[in-house]
Amino acid sequence: MKRISKILFLSGLLLSAAVSSTAQRWVEIPEGVTPMICISETVNEAPDVVEIFQNTQSAYHHDPRAPRFVLVDQEGKWGLGIGGYLQTKIEYDFDKAVDNVDFLPSAIQRAGAPSSQYRMDMTNSTLFMKLVGTSRLLGDFEVFTSGNWRGSGLGFQLQNAYMSTKYLKIGYSIGTFMDIAAIPVTIDYGGPCGMTFYRSTQVQFKYGFDFGLSMGIGLEVPDVRAPENDDISLDAQRLPAIPLFVQYNLGGWSGNHIRLGAIMRDISYVDNITGEDNDKVGWGAQASMLATIGKLQLKGQFTIGEGIGSLVNNISNVGVDVVPDPNSPGKAMMLRSECWYAGLQYNFTKKLFASATYSQTVLHSRSGYGDVNPTAYRKGQYLAANLFYNITDNMQLGIEYLHGWRMDFDEKTYNANRINLSARYDF
């Protein structure tokens, strides 16, 4: 942490030195685009770099926007941006508190939870450094690293660390088996319970055609989560996960698209009774969409699979990629999961918008798993309704209501409610 602080401090000194030694010049940016201050002696070429920063922004609401301050090289072909956002969030739980800073239905407690709870959280606040440029060999090129304070003990946690070109991405980033453009906007960092969400070290290849069709395939380091006991334990994973997708942009615009995805996961475990290494092959299939109709946006996703628990937002903290088979000691099995969400967003003006989302996850029992584990999580539902107001181009206020339902295999149901208030400033 001290080393990171020193790096950020030195970066600030370098930026200050550049400001004092080089004339600041404003680049004319189109309306609606994040304003930037480019520090360069050849500022006439800087708009090309600015365009790359804008085009490589993540569509995920909780990722930072393009940086406001950019250092540009003398030829105007490379730019270094340092930015992020500061977010203060106020949470108030009532009619049962959720023991998690994220509102996860699977984290609703069966008993012992306080009836209400107040807390404040700033761990979503993010810092990043981003280098972009263009060359004859690589085309538009990006090197990006970012993190927030959601690590253990409020420690700095890596969120992204990758380099990418038009066709290739290498590093640590959001998984390929995801459609981040179709993720609903929420103050809650966790988001809808039926949403696929994970990060992985990966190699990803993607290709886009002129008529709106794009496709991609990746190799990802698997993150396997499972309950271990005297019968089974997790082994070193021997094969990468292989995700792929096909997306079609209606009218050639990503704001209207349909996306189909799939993933194959080979999960290795040890039979503690015989000492043998075994494997189970997991799979997942997903369909998602984003439709923009005037001021209204519709977002949806449906996912089904086995052995994909760690890839689904709400089930990942339960740890059910593989589970012990009650009828075969020493053997593991996979539970089928079905997850979905449907959301809409209405933009009243450029500054004011509202959204609502309903989501659900279901785990299906197999070989009597539900009978042996009656208090284990089986089904979750998530309802979010929020309103956001952009005071300026960089500052946003939001209010949100969340309601969650949890049902276990014994059919008992538990509810929780939360109100979120948020103030976020991007820089």
VOBARO-406978 format. One record per atom (N, C-alpha, C): y, x, z. Coordinates in pm, whole numbers, plus 32768, in hexadecimal, padded with zeros to 4 digits. Example, Ala and Ser with C-alpha at 12.3 -4.5 7.8 and 13.67 -1.06 7.14 Angstrom:
2
7DC78527830C;7E3E84CE830C;7EB68528830C;7F1F850582C4;7F96855782CA;8003850A8313;
END
This chain:
427
7F8780538000;800080008000;807E80578000;807980C58051;80ED811E8053;8104815E7FCC;809281817F89;809F81BF7F06;80DD81607EA2;80B380E07EA6;80EB807B7E4B;817F806A7E65;81A580687EE5;823380597F08;828580CD7ED1;824E81487EDB;829681BC7EA6;82A881B27E0F;823D81847DCA;824681777D38;82B281137D10;82B480A17D56;8319803C7D38;83A5806E7D58;83B380BA7DC7;843580F07DED;846681537D84;840C81AD7D56;8432820F7CF1;845481CB7C6D;8409815F7C4C;842881147BD2;84B480DA7BD9;84D880A77C51;855F80717C63;85C980DB7C53;85AF81547C88;860F81C27C78;862081E77BE6;85B081EE7B9C;85B882107B0F;860881A77AC2;85F181277AE4;863B80BD7AA1;86CF80C57AC0;86F080E17B3F;877C80EE7B65;87BD81637B1E;877281D37B14;87A982497AD0;87C3822C7A3D;876681DF7A01;877881BE7975;87F381667961;8805810979BE;887B80B079B5;88FC80FF79BE;890081617A19;897B81AC7A2E;8997820F79BF;892C8240797B;894082A87916;894882707888;891B81F37877;891881B977F2;8965813577F1;89B0811E778B;89FE80A27784;89A1802A777F;89BE7FC477D0;89717F4977CD;89A27EF57758;89407EBD7710;89657E6B769E;89117DEC76A1;89517D7E7688;890A7CFF7686;88D27CE775FB;88537CBF75F6;88157C9B7578;881E7C037569;88487BD674F7;88537B4674E2;87C87B0974D8;87A77AB17538;87237A74753F;872F79E0751D;86D179A874D1;86D8791974AE;86D978C1752B;87107849751F;871877EB758F;868C77C775BE;867A77BF7641;85F9779B767A;859D78107695;85C778897671;857779017687;85AD794C76FF;855379857750;857C79CC77C8;85E17A3977A6;86597A3B77E5;86BC7AA277C8;868E7B2A77FB;86B07B9377B1;868D7C1C77D8;87057C7677C8;87097CE07816;876C7D497805;87237DC477D1;87407DEB7753;86FF7E5E7717;875B7ED87723;87237F457754;87707FBF7768;8743802376FF;879280347696;876980887626;87E280B075D5;87DC8129759D;884881577546;8839811C74BA;87C180EB749B;87AA80AE7418;8787801B742D;87E47FD37468;87CB7F4A7492;87B17EEC741C;87D97F1273A3;87C77EBB7331;87337EA17313;86DB7EFE733D;864C7EED7326;86077EA6739B;864C7E93740A;860E7E5E7483;85D67DD17474;86127D797423;85D97CF37417;85467CF173ED;85177D5673A2;848A7D5C737C;84337D6C73F7;845F7DC07456;84167DD374D1;841A7D557526;84917D16752C;849F7C9A7578;843E7C307545;842F7C2874C2;83D57BC57488;83447BDD74B4;831C7C5C74BC;82947C7B74EA;82827C51757C;82E77C6A75D0;82DF7C3F765C;82CD7BA87664;83177B5E7613;830E7ACD7616;82867A9C75E2;82567AD97576;81D97AAC7539;815F7ACC758F;816A7B2F75E6;80F87B577639;80FF7B1D76C7;815B7ABF76DE;815E7A7B775F;80DF7A2A7773;80AD7A2877EE;803979D7780E;806179447816;800978ED77E7;8021785D77EF;7FFF78257878;7FC5787678D0;7F9E784A7955;8019784579AF;802F77D279F0;80A877BB7A3E;80BB78217AAE;804E784F7AEC;805978AB7B5D;8061793E7B33;805D79597AB2;807979E17A83;810F79F17A6E;81437A6B7A7A;81D47A7F7A69;82007A6A79D9;82817A4979C9;82BC7A397945;82E27AC2790D;83207AC27898;83507B3F785E;83B87B7D78BB;83C07C0378C1;841F7C42791E;84AE7C2B78F2;85097C2D7954;85967C1C7934;85D77CA17912;85A87D0E794C;85E27D927933;857C7DE778E8;85AA7E23787C;85517E6E7824;85927EF377FE;85447F5E7805;856D7FE177D3;85337FF37748;8585801576E5;855A8023765C;856D80B4762E;850B80EA75E3;8515817475B6;858081817549;859E81FC7520;860C821574C4;85F681D9743A;857981C87412;855C818E7391;855180F67397;855480BE740D;854B802E741C;84C17FF57400;845880497408;83D0801C73EA;837B80067466;83A4803D74D8;8358802F7553;83B4800375C4;83817FAB7618;83CF7F7B7689;837C7F747707;83BA7F977778;83787F9077FA;83C17F28784F;83787EC2787A;83B27E5978CC;83797E5D7959;83CF7E4979BA;83A77E427A47;83DB7DBC7A7C;83837D697AAF;83AD7CE67ADB;83487CA47B37;83517C207B3F;82F97BD37B94;833F7B557BC4;830F7B207C32;83547AAE7C6E;83397AAC7D04;83977A6F7D4A;838B7A597DDA;837B79C37DEF;8311799C7E34;82F8790E7E4C;82E278F67EE1;832D78987F17;831B786B7FA0;82E277DE7F9C;827277CB7FE1;822F77497FDF;82207716806E;824376988082;823176548103;81C075EF80F3;815D75F6814C;80EB759B8148;80E8754581C7;80CA74C581B5;80B4746F8229;803A7418820E;7FD1742D825E;7F5773DD8254;7F5C736B82B8;7F2972F68290;7F21728482EB;7EA2723582CE;7E7571E78331;7DF5719F832A;7D847200830A;7D817270834D;7D2172DF8349;7D5A735382F7;7D5673C88336;7D88744282F7;7D19748A82AD;7D3E74D18244;7CE0752481F7;7CF075B58225;7C8275F4824A;7C88767B827F;7C8C76E2820E;7CF276D681B9;7D027733814A;7D8F77228114;7DCD779280ED;7E53778A80B5;7E5277408030;7DE077427FE9;7DCD76F27F71;7D8876707F97;7DAC76057F52;7D7775817F75;7CF3756C7F2C;7C86759B7F68;7C0175917F2D;7BB275247F74;7B8374BD7F2E;7B3174577F6E;7AB674907FB5;7A7B74FA7F7E;7A0775367FBF;7A2A75788044;7AAD7590805D;7AD875CC80DB;7AFD75648145;7AF374E38121;7B0A747B8184;7A9A748081EC;7ABD748A826B;7A58749A82D4;7A1A741582FB;799A741B831D;795373A38349;7982737683D3;799E73D78429;79C673B784B2;7A1A742A84E8;7A6C740A854C;7AB87473858F;7B3D7494854F;7B5E745884DE;7BDD7475849C;7C4F742E84E3;7CC3746D84F3;7D367429852F;7D6473B684D7;7DA373538513;7DCF72DD84C7;7E4672FD846D;7E9573628492;7F077389843F;7F20741E844E;7F6D745583F1;7F8674E583F4;80017506839F;8056756083D3;80CC7590838A;80C27626837A;80E376578303;80E876E882EE;813E77078274;81667786826B;81B277B881F9;8164782C81BC;8173783C8139;812578A180F2;817B78DF8084;817579638079;81BD79AB800F;81607A087FC2;80DB79FA7FD7;807C7A597F9D;80707A4D7F06;809D79DD7ECB;809879D07E39;80FE7A297DF3;81637A597E3B;81CC7AAC7DFF;818D7B227DB6;81C17B3E7D40;81807B9B7CE3;81DF7C067CB1;81AB7C7F7C9F;81F37CEE7C5F;81A17D1E7BE8;81E77D497B7E;819D7D7E7B0B;81ED7DE87AC3;81A67E387A77;81E07E977A18;819B7E817992;81EA7E807928;81B47E6178A5;81F37EB87839;819F7EFB77EE;81CB7F4E777F;81A07F0B76FD;81FE7EF576A3;81DC7EBB7622;82187F1275B4;81DB7F0A7541;820D7F5774CF;81C27F337451;81E47F7973E6;81A27F617367;818B7FE67321;811C7FF072DB;80FC80697290;80AC80427213;80A5809D71B4;805B80807138;7FC6806F7154;7F9080BC71B0;7F0180B871CB;7ED8803E721E;7F2680207287;7EFE7FB972E7;7F457F3472D3;7FB17F337287;80027EBA727D;804B7EA47300;80617E277329;809E7E0A73AB;803D7E337419;80707E7F747B;801B7EBA74E4;80567E96756B;7FFE7E7E75CD;80297E547653;7FD67E9C76BD;801A7ED07722;7FD97F07779A;80167EBD7811;7FC37E7B785F;7FF57E1F78C5;7FAA7E327948;7FF47E3979B7;7FB57E3A7A3B;800A7DE77A9A;7FC87D987AED;800F7D417B4A;7FBA7D297BC6;7FFA7CFA7C2F;7FB37CDB7CAA;80077C847D05;7FC57C497D68;800D7BFA7DCC;7FDA7C227E57;7FFC7BD17EBB;7FDB7BF57F45;7F727B977F80;7F0F7B767F2D;7EA37B1E7F5A;7E277B6B7F84;7E357BED7F96;7DC67C3E7FC4;7DAE7C30805A;7D497C72808B;7D277C6B8119;7D9B7C9D816E;7DC07C5081D5;7E2D7C78822D;7EB27C8081E7;7ECA7C268187;7F457C248136;7F557CA480E5;7EE67CE280C2;7EEA7D5C8073;7F057D407FE0;7F377DA57F9B;7F557D997F0C;7ED27D8E7EBF;7EC67D277E6C;7E497D0B7E25;7E617D107D8E;7E0D7D5B7D49;7E197D677CB8;7DF87CE37C74;7E4C7CBA7C16;7E357C417BC8;7E197C5F7B35;7E5F7CC27AFF;7E4B7CE87A73;7E5B7D7F7A66;7E0A7DBB7A13;7E187E4979F1;7DCE7E5F796D;7E167E4F78FE;7DD27E56787C;7E317E8A7811;7DF57EB177A1;7E417ED07728;7E077E7B76B8;7E5D7E4F765D;7E2D7DF775F4;7E7B7E0C7573;7E377DF17506;7E747DEF7482;7E617D62744A;7E7A7D5173CC;7E6D7CCE738D;7DDF7C997396;7D7D7CF47391;7CF27CCA738C;7CA07CEF7407;7CCD7D4E7456;7C777D8674BF;7CC27D8C7544;7C7A7D6975B0;7CAD7D777638;7C457DC2768B;7C737E2576D9;7C1A7E73772E;7C5A7E7E77B7;7C107E587820;7C457E6678A7;7C217DEF78FE;7C717DDA7967;7C587D7079C9;7CBC7D0079B2;7C877C86799A;7CE07C177977;7C967B93798A;7CDB7B25796B;7C9F7AA0796D;7C2A7A9C790C;7BBE7A577933;7B437A5678E5;7B507A12785E;7AF87A397804;7AF77A01777C;7AC87970777C;7A72794B77DD;7A3D78C277E7;7AA37868782E;7B1E786977FC;7B8A781C7837;7BED77F677CC;7C32778777E2;7C9F775D7789;7D1D775277E0;7D6677C177EE;7DD677C2784C;7E4A776B781E;7E567753779B;7EC376FE7769;7EAF766D7791;7E33764577B1;7E1675BB77D5;7E0F75A6786B;7E35760B78BB;7E3275FE794D;7EAC75AE797C;7E99754479CB;7F0C74F679FC;7F6375497A5A;7FE475267A5E;8043756B7AB6;803875317B42;802275877BA5;801F755F7C31;806475C97C86;809F759F7CF6;80CF75FF7D59;805876427D9C;7FF275F47DB7;7F7676277DF0;7F3C76927D95;7F2B770C7DCB;7EFB777A7D79;7E6B77647D4B;7E1C771E7D9D;7D9177047D78;7D8576AD7CFD;7DD476427CF7;7DD075EA7C85;7D5C75887C8A;7D47753B7C20;7CDF74D47C1D;7C54750C7C3E;7C0674BD7C88;7B8474F07CB4;7B2274FE7C41;7B3274B37BD5;7AD574BB7B66;7AFD751C7AF9;7B5775777B17;7B8C75D57AB5;7B3D76587AB9;7B15768B7A45;7ADB77117A41;7B4B77777A53;7B3A77D07AB4;7B9F78367ACD;7B5D78AE7B0F;7B6E79237AD1;7B3A79A07B09;7B7D7A147AC1;7B777A897AFE;7BA87B047AC0;7B367B687AB9;7B387BBC7A53;7AC87C187A3F;7AF67C9379F2;7AB37D037A0B;7AC37D7979B6;7A757D5E7936;7AB47D7478C4;7A777D437849;7AA47D9177CE;7A597D7B7763;7A827DA076DC;7A7E7D1F768C;7AEE7CFC764F;7AF87C7D7607;7B297C967579;7AE27C5A751B;7B0D7C5F748F;7B2E7BD27461;7BA17BC37420;7BC67B3F73ED;7C047B4D7362;7BF87AE37314;7C2D7AE6728C;7C637A5C7269;7CD87A58722A;7D1679DA7203;7D2879D1716D;7D12795A713A;7D24794170AB;7DAA78F97094;7DDB78FF701A;7E5D78C76FFB;7E61782E7006;7DEE77EC6FFA;7DED77596FFB;7DD8771F7087;7DED776F70F1;7DEB773C7179;7D6A775071C6;7D04778A7188;7C8677A271CD;7C84782E7208;7C57783A7286;7C4778BC72C6;7BC478BD7312;7B8E79347329;7B1079417371;7B0F79C573BB;7ABB79CC7420;7AB37A47746E;7A2E7A5374B4;7A0C7ACE74D9;79927AEB7522;79AE7B5F757F;796A7B6475F0;79867BCD7651;79097C007695;79187C7176D8;78B47CA87733;78FA7CB677BA;78C67C737822;790A7C6F78A4;78AE7C9F7913;78EA7CE37974;789F7D0D79EB;78847C917A40;78067C727A5E;77E87BF77AA8;780B7C027B3C;78437B967B72;785D7B8A7C01;78027B1B7C34;77967B417C79;772F7AE27CA2;773E7AC37D36;773C7A437D58;77477A177DE3;76D379B97E02;768979D97E6C;7613798B7E8D;75F479987F22;75B779307F5D;758C793B7FE9;750E79907FF3;751379F98040;74A07A518050;74597A3280D5;73D47A3A80D5;73867A25814F;730E7A828150;72A97A6281A3;72337AB981AC;71DF7AB6812E;71F37A5080D9;71A17A418061;71DA7A877FE7;725F7A7E7FD4;729D7ABB7F5E;731B7B067F87;73427B677F37;73C17BAE7F47;73F27BD77EBD;74747BEA7EB1;74AD7C0F7E2F;748F7C9F7E0E;74767CB87D90;745A7D3D7D5E;74D27D6D7D0C;74D07DEE7CE6;75357E217C89;75237DD77C04;75917DAA7BCC;758B7D5E7B50;75777DBE7ADB;751B7D997A82;74F17DF67A19;75287DD7798F;75607D60797C;75947D3C78F9;761E7CFC7907;76757D0F78A4;76FA7CCF78AA;76EF7C3A7889;77507BEF78B9;775D7B64788E;779B7B627802;77707B0377B0;77A07AFC7725;77E17A73770F;78657A6D7712;78AC79F076F3;78DC79F17662;78F0797B762A;7929796F75A4;797278EA7599;79CB78E07538;7A1678647524;7A3D78547492;7A5877D9746D;7A9177B473EB;7B0177527408;7B77776973CF;7BEB771273E8;7C2C76EE7364;7C51766F735A;7C9A764372E3;7D217609730C;7D8B764372D6;7E14761572F0;7E3D75B07286;7E52753672AE;7E7A74CF7250;7F0774EC721E;7F1774F1719D;7F9875117163;7FBD75A37175;7F5C75F6719C;7F76768471AF;7FC276A5722D;7FCE7645728A;801B76597305;7FC0764D737D;7FC576B073D8;7F6C76B1744C;7F8D764174AF;8003760274A3;8027759274FA;7FD5751674DF;7F8C75147470;7F2B74AB7450;7EAA74F07425;7E4874F3747C;7DCE75397457;7D5374FD749A;7CE1751B745D;7C5E74FB7494;7C10757F749F;7BCA75927510;7B8476117526;7AF775F6755B;7A96763C7522;7A0C76387550;79E376C3757E;79A176C975F1;7979774B7627;78EB7748765C;78AF77BD766A;782877CB76A1;781D785276E6;77BE785E7742;77A878DC7787;771578E977AC;76E3796477A7;765C798377D3;766579EA7842;762079D278B2;76227A2D7926;75937A4B7951;75707ACA7953;74EF7AF57989;75057B217A1A;74C87ADA7A78;74DD7AF57B06;74607B357B41;746F7BAC7B77;73FF7BF77BB1;73F97BE27C48;737F7BD47C7D;736D7BC77D0E;72E87C077D35;72D47C187DB7;725B7C577DEB;72077BF07E37;71897BE77E17;71297B987E64;71047BEA7EDF;713A7BC67F52;71257C167FCB;70967C0D8000;70497BAE7FD1;6FBE7BA27FFE;6F657C057FB5;6F777C107F32;6F277C6E7EE3;6F707CF17EC6;6FF57CF27ED8;70457D687EB9;70627D797E25;70417D167DD4;70557D207D44;70E37CF97D1C;71137D377CB0;71927D107C73;717A7C9D7C12;71CF7C397C18;71C27BC57BC0;72497BA47B82;72457B517B1A;72BE7B267AD5;72B97A907ABC;732E7A537ABE;734079C97A93;73B279C77A2E;73A0797D79C2;74067977795A;745878F7796D;74DA790A7985;753578997992;758178807912;75B478087905;75FC77E5788B;766B778178AD;76CE777C7856;7739771C7867;777176F377E1;779F767677D8;77DE7644775E;785C75F87787;78C376047737;794575CD775E;7990759776E5;79D6752876FA;7A3174F17695;7AB774D676D9;7B2474FB7698;7BA974E776D1;7C0A74C17662;7C7B7488768C;7CDE745E7629;7D6974607667;7DCB746F7610;7E5974647632;7E9D741875C1;7EE073AB75E4;7F25735A757F;7FB5734775AA;80127361754F;80A1734F7569;80D572E0750F;810572757550;813872017506;81C671E87536;8227721D74EF;82B27211751B;82C6725775A0;82F1720C7605;830972447689;828C724276E2;821F720C76AE;81A471FD76FD;813C726476D3;80FA72A07738;808A72FB7720;800E72C57766;7F9D72C8771E;7F1D72A07755;7EC2731A775B;7E7F732E77CF;7E2973A277E3;7DA37375781B;7D3673AF77EA;7CB47388781B;7C4C73F47806;7BE273EE7858;7B777451784E;7AF774157889;7A8674307849;7A03740A787E;79A674827872;796174A178E1;7907751478E6;788274EB7923;7816751B78E9;77907504791E;774275867915;76E9759B7975;769A7615796E;7645762C79E9;75FB769979E8;75AA76C47A59;75C677587A72;75D5777C7AF1;75F278087B13;768178317AF4;76DF77D17AF2;776B77EF7AD3;77C777CE7B48;778F77BF7BC1;77DE77987C34;785677F07C4E;784678747C3F;78B478D17C5B;792178CB7BF2;790C78837B84;797178767B1C;79C377F77B2B;7999779D7B84;79DC771C7B97;7A3277237C14;7AAC76F57C07;7B1277067C6D;7AE876DC7CF8;7AA9766A7D08;7A8B76347D8B;7A0276607DC1;79A376797D67;791B769C7D91;790E77317DAE;796C77827D7C;795F78137D8B;795978407E1C;799F77F77E75;799E78207F02;792377EB7F4C;78CE779C7F0A;7852776C7F47;77E277D17F32;77E178167EC0;777D787D7EA6;76F678457E7E;76EF78067E08;767177C87DDD;764F77ED7D4D;766778687D24;763A78937C9F;75A278887C96;755F78B97CFD;74D078A17D10;74BC787C7DA3;7455782C7DBF;743578047E48;739F78127E5D;737178217EDA;72E0782B7EF4;729977A97ECD;722577B67E8E;71D477437E69;717F771A7EE2;719676A27F1C;714C767A7F93;70B576717F7D;708A76597F01;6FFB76497EE4;6FB676C97EBA;700477357EA7;6FCA77B57E7B;700C78267EC7;6FDA78497F3E;701678B67F8E;702179387F3E;709879767F47;70AF79F37EFE;70E779DF7E73;70EC79617E46;711F79447DC1;71A879007DCA;71FA79197D65;727E78DB7D5D;728078747CEE;72DE78187CF8;72F077B47C8F;7386779C7C7E;73AA77547C15;743577357BF8;744C769F7C01;74BE76787C38;74E575EC7C3F;754375CC7BCB;752E75587B90;7586752F7B22;760974FA7B5B;7676751E7B1C;76FB74EF7B45;774174AD7AD0;778E74457AF0;77E274017A8E;787073FB7AC6;78D0742A7A7A;795974397AAB;79BA740B7A3F;7A2373C57A68;7A8573987A05;7B0B737B7A47;7B72737679F4;7BF573477A21;7C3D730679AC;7C9A72AF79D0;7CF2726E796D;7D7E726B79A8;7DDF7297795B;7E67729D798D;7ECD72797924;7F4472557951;7FB2723B78F5;803372737930;808C729978D9;810E72CF7900;8179728E78AA;81E4726178EB;8252722378A1;82D2727178BC;8311729E7851;838D72EC785B;8404728D7848;8441726678B6;84B3720B78B0;8528724D7868;854672C9788F;85AE731A784F;857A73AA784A;85CE7406781B;85A77493781A;859B74CB78A8;85DB74897908;85DB74B97991;857B746D79ED;855673F379CA;8509739E7A25;8488737079E2;841573867A27;8396735379F4;833B73307A68;82DA72D97A4D;827A72AD7AB1;81EE72B27A74;818A72BF7ACB;810072BF7A9B;80A472817B02;803072547AD3;7FC9721B7B29;7F4172447AF2;7EE372617B4C;7E5F72917B24;7DF572577B80;7D85722E7B45;7D0F72067B93;7C9A725C7B66;7C49728A7BC7;7BDF72E97BA8;7B6572CF7BFF;7AF072FC7BCE;7A7472E67C18;7A0D73537BFA;79BF73777C60;794D73D17C4F;78D373917C90;785E73A57C52;77E1736E7C88;777473D87C7D;772A73EE7CEA;76B374427CEA;763873E77CF4;75D373FF7CA2;755B73AD7CA2;74EA73F77CEB;74A473AE7D41;743673E87D8C;73BE74027D31;736A745F7D5C;72F1747F7D13;728874B07D77;720B74887D62;719A74B47DB7;71B374987E4A;71F8742A7E68;721074067EF3;727A74567F39;72D1749B7EED;733A74ED7F2A;739674997F81;73BC74207F53;741673CA7F9F;73D8739A8021;735373858022;73107358809C;730B73C88104;72F8744380D5;72F174B6812F;737C74DC8162;73E374C38110;746D74E58134;74C574698131;74B0740B818D;74FA738C8187;75907399819D;75BD740281E4;764D741181FF;7691746D8199;764974938131;768374E980CA;76D97497806B;773E74D78033;779C74957FD7;775574657F5A;777173E87F34;773473AD7EBC;779C73817E55;780A73407E83;786A73067E25;78F773117E5D;795573307E06;79E173387E2F;7A3B72F37DCA;7AA772B87DFC;7B0A72797DA7;7B9572A87DD2;7BF072AE7D72;7C7472EB7D88;7CDC729C7D3B;7D4372717D82;7DB172287D43;7E3472707D61;7E83728C7CFB;7F0572D07D0B;7F7072837CBF;7FE472747CFE;805972397CBD;80D3728A7CE8;812572B77C89;819373107CAC;820E72F87C54;827C73327C82;82FC732A7C3A;834073B17C44;837073E77BD2;83B174697BCE;843D745C7B92;849974AC7BCA;852274AF7B97;854F75407B89;857775667B11;85A775ED7AF5;863E75F17B0B;866776287B7C;86F576317B9C;873D768A7B37;870076FC7B18;873177587AB3;86BC77817A5C;86D377DC79FE;8666780E79AA;85FE785879FD;862678897A72;85CB78DD7AC1;85A0789F7B45;85E078337B73;85BE77FB7BF5;858A776C7BE7;851877547C2A;84D576D37C20;84B3769E7CAB;84CC761C7CC1;84A575D77D3B;843875727D19;83DD755A7D79;837274FC7D5F;834374B67DDE;830F743D7DCD;82D273F27E3A;824F73B87E05;81E973B17E5D;8164738D7E2E;811573457E9C;80C972E07E73;806B729E7ECD;7FDC72B87E9C;7F8472DA7EFC;7EF872F67EDC;7E9D72A07F34;7E34726C7EF9;7DCD72247F45;7D4572567F18;7CEE72757F79;7C6B72A87F59;7BFD725A7F9F;7B8A724E7F5B;7B14720F7F91;7AA072747F8C;7A5072797FF5;79D772CB7FF6;79607273801B;78F4727D7FCF;787872387FEF;7807729E7FF3;77B5729A805B;774472F68069;76C372B1803D;765572FA803F;75D672C18012;75A47252806D;75D7724980E8;75B171D9813F;7606715D8126;7658715F80BA;76AA70EF808F;772370D480EA;773C7127814D;77B2711581A1;782D714C8159;789F71048167;79187126811E;7989714A817F;79DB71AD8158;7A4C71DB81AB;7AC571E98151;7B3B71C08184;7BB771BF8137;7C1F721B8176;7C8072448128;7CF17294815A;7D69727C8101;7DE072938138;7E5E728080EF;7EBB72F78107;7F0F731280A5;7F6F738180B3;7FEE73628064;805F738A809D;80E073898058;810C741B8046;812F74407FCC;816174C67FAE;81F474C17F83;8242751F7FB4;82C975367F83;82D175C67F54;831575DF7EE4;831776657EAB;83A176897E76;83C577077E8A;843C77417E4C;841277C57E0E;842877D37D8B;83FB78497D41;846F78847CF0;847B79087CF6;84E1794D7CA6;849E79BB7C54;84AC79B17BD0;84737A167B75;84DC7A7F7B55;84B07AFC7B51;850E7B687B2F;84CC7BCE7AD2;
END
